[in-house]
Amino acid sequence: MLVLALAATVLLVLVASDAFTNAVEWLGAKLNLTRSAAGAIVAAIGSSLPESIVAIIALLVLRDPRSQAIGIGAVLGAPLMLGTVVFCLIGAIAVGRSRGGAGALHAPLGPTLFGMSLFLGTFALALGASFVRSDRMHVGIAIVLLVVYAWYLIYHLRREQLESEPSPPRLRLAPRSADPPLALIAVQLGIALLVTVFASRWFVLTLGQAATDFGLAPLLVSLFLSPIATELPEASNVVMWMRRREDALAVANVLGAMMFQTSIACSIALLATPWALQPSARAAGGAALAAVGLVVVWTLARRRLEPTPFLLAGLCYLGYAFAVARLLH
């Protein structure tokens, strides 16, 4: 029954996330946003909705120790999954479509390095806060994270690009309309948000029950299972855009989601919990930093985006899983 319940919640989250992302894409089209803003902001926020709502429900609504552990797992598990597994997926698709070659990714070097470097700084700051037992310091760091995210948004909103964003797929509530009204887009946004909140609360409760029944730590269960379920929107977006050779959108979507999670979700966790992380949680953050740091160093040395470091980033996830398995034994 637990497996069926988890499968049902994941399905609900995916359906609601698809509807939300679809509506947000249409909102971006209505606002005439650039491709940079569409990928790094609009699509990133839309695809980050599941893990963000899971964290909010666990940390701010349920608030019991088991739920808070699950919330922290969702907060740290998202950058871990994105910076390792999804980065590896980007590299694998790029290599596969070039028939084993190592050609460069078709994404702008400057904005990509900017996003990855900003993530490294903000995520390292958030992890460093776990070593400090000061509520005032946590509040100050949370404010810094939010300010940095505002800077990230402004950077992409002010970027000028000649390419225009193609029309999104038809609105889910109006599949026959080539130009749905703004009111209908808002209705779809609202419905998707409500369903996601309901499904996320159900998901957190079911995950907590599964951890209890199997005698596992809720944090570890959340670190491994929660991102697998909630990062599917980003993974599906990556596959879709990389197959279309829209590398810029794929990379911007992943980096935008990582920045959103690091800034918004970590700020909530800093304010809602003591933020005293266990070694397994710090190891998850360290694996994410190592993976992204590898890509940054490789890219700076080669002066172009290559699939190889993205592929190697996946090894950081395997290393983390192996380390946790050793700890459990």
C-alpha positions in Angstrom: 0.0 0.0 0.0 2.9 2.3 0.8 4.4 1.7 -2.7 1.0 2.4 -4.3 0.5 5.6 -2.3 4.0 6.8 -3.2 3.4 6.0 -6.9 0.0 7.9 -6.7 1.6 11.0 -5.1 4.4 11.0 -7.7 1.9 10.8 -10.5 -0.2 13.6 -9.1 2.9 15.8 -8.6 4.0 15.1 -12.2 0.6 15.9 -13.7 0.3 19.1 -11.7 3.8 20.1 -12.4 3.3 19.6 -16.2 0.2 21.8 -16.0 1.9 24.4 -13.9 5.0 24.6 -16.2 2.8 24.7 -19.3 0.9 27.7 -17.8 4.1 29.5 -16.7 5.5 29.1 -20.2 2.4 30.7 -21.6 2.8 33.5 -19.0 6.3 34.0 -20.2 5.2 34.2 -23.8 2.5 36.7 -22.9 5.1 38.9 -21.1 7.5 38.6 -24.1 10.4 37.3 -22.1 13.7 36.4 -23.8 14.9 32.8 -24.2 17.4 33.4 -21.3 14.7 34.5 -18.9 12.3 31.8 -20.2 14.8 29.0 -19.5 16.5 30.3 -16.4 13.5 31.8 -14.7 10.1 30.8 -16.1 10.8 27.1 -16.8 13.1 26.7 -13.8 10.5 28.0 -11.3 7.8 25.9 -12.9 9.8 22.7 -12.8 11.1 23.5 -9.3 7.6 23.6 -8.0 7.3 20.0 -6.7 10.4 19.9 -4.6 9.7 23.5 -3.3 6.2 22.6 -2.2 7.4 19.4 -0.6 9.9 21.5 1.4 7.3 24.1 2.4 4.8 21.6 3.5 7.3 19.6 5.5 9.0 22.6 7.1 6.3 25.2 7.6 3.0 23.2 7.7 3.7 19.8 9.3 6.7 20.9 11.3 7.2 17.7 13.4 10.8 16.3 13.6 10.2 13.6 11.0 8.6 16.0 8.5 11.4 18.5 9.0 14.0 15.8 8.3 12.2 15.0 5.1 12.0 18.7 4.2 15.8 19.2 4.7 16.3 16.1 2.6 14.2 17.7 -0.2 16.1 21.0 0.1 19.5 19.4 -0.2 18.5 16.5 -2.4 17.4 18.7 -5.3 20.8 20.4 -5.9 22.4 17.0 -5.5 20.3 15.4 -8.1 20.4 18.3 -10.5 24.2 18.9 -10.2 25.1 15.2 -10.6 22.5 13.0 -12.3 20.8 15.7 -14.5 24.2 17.2 -15.4 25.3 13.6 -16.4 22.1 13.3 -18.5 23.0 16.5 -20.3 26.4 15.2 -21.1 25.1 11.7 -22.2 22.6 13.2 -24.6 25.2 15.6 -26.1 27.7 12.7 -26.6 25.0 10.4 -28.0 23.7 12.8 -30.6 27.2 13.5 -31.8 27.8 9.8 -32.2 30.4 9.5 -29.5 32.1 12.8 -30.3 33.0 15.4 -27.7 31.7 18.5 -29.4 30.8 21.6 -27.4 27.4 22.2 -26.0 25.4 24.9 -27.8 24.9 27.1 -24.7 26.4 30.6 -24.0 29.6 30.4 -22.0 29.2 33.6 -20.0 25.7 33.1 -18.5 26.4 29.4 -17.8 29.6 30.1 -15.9 27.8 32.9 -14.1 25.0 30.7 -13.0 27.3 27.8 -11.9 29.6 30.2 -10.0 26.7 31.9 -8.3 25.4 28.5 -7.3 28.7 27.4 -5.8 28.9 30.6 -3.7 25.4 30.5 -2.4 25.2 26.8 -1.8 28.5 26.8 0.0 27.3 29.7 2.2 24.1 27.8 3.0 26.0 24.7 4.0 28.5 26.8 6.0 25.6 28.2 8.0 24.9 24.7 9.4 28.1 25.0 11.4 26.9 28.2 13.1 24.5 28.0 16.1 23.1 31.5 15.8 19.5 32.4 14.8 20.6 35.9 13.8 23.3 34.6 11.6 20.9 32.2 9.9 18.4 35.1 9.3 21.3 37.2 7.9 22.4 34.4 5.6 18.8 33.7 4.4 18.5 37.4 3.5 21.8 37.2 1.5 20.6 34.2 -0.4 17.4 36.0 -1.4 19.3 39.1 -2.5 21.6 36.9 -4.6 18.6 35.3 -6.2 17.2 38.7 -7.0 20.5 39.6 -8.6 20.3 36.4 -10.7 16.8 37.3 -11.9 17.8 40.8 -12.8 20.8 39.5 -14.7 18.7 37.2 -17.0 15.8 39.7 -17.3 18.3 42.4 -18.6 20.0 40.1 -21.0 19.3 41.0 -24.6 19.0 38.3 -27.2 18.0 38.3 -30.9 16.3 35.0 -30.7 12.7 35.0 -29.7 11.1 32.2 -27.6 8.9 29.9 -29.8 5.3 29.4 -28.9 4.8 27.0 -26.0 2.8 23.8 -26.4 -1.0 24.3 -26.3 -2.4 25.2 -23.0 -3.7 22.1 -21.2 -7.1 23.6 -20.5 -7.4 25.0 -24.0 -5.8 22.4 -26.4 -7.6 23.9 -29.4 -6.6 27.5 -28.8 -3.4 28.9 -30.4 -3.6 32.0 -28.2 -5.4 31.3 -24.9 -6.6 34.2 -22.7 -4.6 35.3 -19.7 -7.6 34.4 -17.4 -7.5 30.8 -18.5 -3.8 30.7 -17.9 -4.3 32.0 -14.4 -7.0 29.3 -13.8 -4.6 26.5 -14.8 -1.9 28.0 -12.6 -4.2 28.0 -9.6 -5.5 24.5 -10.1 -2.0 23.1 -10.7 -0.8 24.8 -7.5 -3.6 23.4 -5.4 -3.1 19.9 -6.7 0.6 20.1 -6.1 0.1 21.3 -2.5 -2.3 18.4 -1.8 0.0 15.8 -3.5 3.1 17.2 -1.8 1.5 16.9 1.7 0.4 13.4 0.9 3.9 12.6 -0.4 5.6 13.9 2.8 3.3 11.9 5.1 3.7 8.7 3.0 7.5 9.1 2.9 7.6 9.5 6.6 5.5 6.4 7.2 7.7 4.5 4.8 10.8 5.5 6.7 9.2 4.4 10.0 8.0 1.1 8.6 11.3 0.1 7.1 13.3 1.5 10.1 15.2 4.0 8.0 16.2 7.6 8.9 13.6 10.0 7.3 16.5 12.3 6.1 18.2 9.5 4.2 14.9 8.4 2.6 14.1 11.9 1.6 17.6 12.6 0.2 17.4 9.6 -2.1 13.7 9.2 -2.9 12.3 12.7 -2.8 14.6 14.1 -5.6 13.9 11.1 -7.8 10.2 11.9 -7.7 10.4 15.7 -7.8 13.2 16.3 -10.3 11.4 14.4 -13.1 10.1 17.7 -14.6 13.7 19.0 -14.9 14.9 15.7 -16.4 12.0 15.6 -18.9 12.7 19.2 -19.9 16.4 18.4 -20.4 15.6 15.4 -22.6 13.1 17.4 -24.7 15.3 20.5 -25.2 18.6 18.6 -25.8 16.9 16.4 -28.4 15.8 19.6 -30.1 19.4 20.9 -29.8 18.1 23.7 -27.5 21.1 23.2 -25.2 20.9 26.8 -23.9 17.4 26.3 -22.6 18.2 22.9 -21.1 21.3 24.2 -19.2 19.6 27.4 -18.2 16.6 25.5 -16.9 18.8 23.2 -14.7 20.9 26.1 -13.4 17.8 28.2 -12.8 16.2 25.4 -10.8 19.4 25.0 -8.7 19.5 28.7 -7.9 15.8 28.7 -7.0 16.3 25.8 -4.7 19.5 27.1 -3.1 18.1 30.6 -2.5 14.4 30.1 -1.8 14.3 26.6 -0.3 17.5 27.0 1.8 16.3 30.3 3.1 13.0 28.7 4.3 15.0 25.9 5.9 17.4 28.4 7.6 14.4 30.2 9.1 12.2 27.3 10.0 14.7 24.8 11.4 17.8 24.8 13.6 19.7 23.9 10.4 22.0 21.6 12.2 22.8 19.2 9.4 23.7 15.5 9.9 26.9 14.2 8.2 24.9 12.5 5.4 23.2 15.8 4.6 26.5 17.7 4.5 27.9 14.9 2.3 25.0 15.4 -0.1 25.8 19.1 -0.3 29.5 18.4 -0.7 28.8 16.0 -3.6 26.7 18.7 -5.4 29.4 21.3 -4.9 32.1 18.9 -6.1 30.1 18.1 -9.3 29.4 21.7 -10.2 32.9 22.8 -9.3 34.4 20.1 -11.6 32.3 21.5 -14.5 33.4 25.1 -13.7 37.1 24.3 -13.5 37.0 22.1 -16.7 35.1 24.8 -18.6 37.4 27.6 -17.5 40.4 25.6 -18.6 38.9 24.7 -22.0 37.0 27.9 -22.5 34.0 26.1 -23.9 31.2 23.9 -22.6 32.0 20.2 -23.3 29.9 17.1 -22.5 32.8 15.3 -20.6 32.7 17.2 -17.3 28.9 16.9 -17.3 29.2 13.2 -17.7 31.8 13.0 -14.9 29.5 14.9 -12.6 27.4 11.7 -12.3 30.3 10.0 -10.6 29.8 12.4 -7.6 26.4 11.0 -7.1 27.7 7.4 -7.2 30.4 8.4 -4.7 27.8 9.9 -2.4 25.6 6.8 -2.6 28.6 4.6 -1.9 29.7 6.7 1.1 26.2 6.6 2.6 26.0 2.8 2.1 29.3 2.5 4.0 27.9 4.6 6.8 24.8 2.5 7.1 26.9 -0.6 7.5 
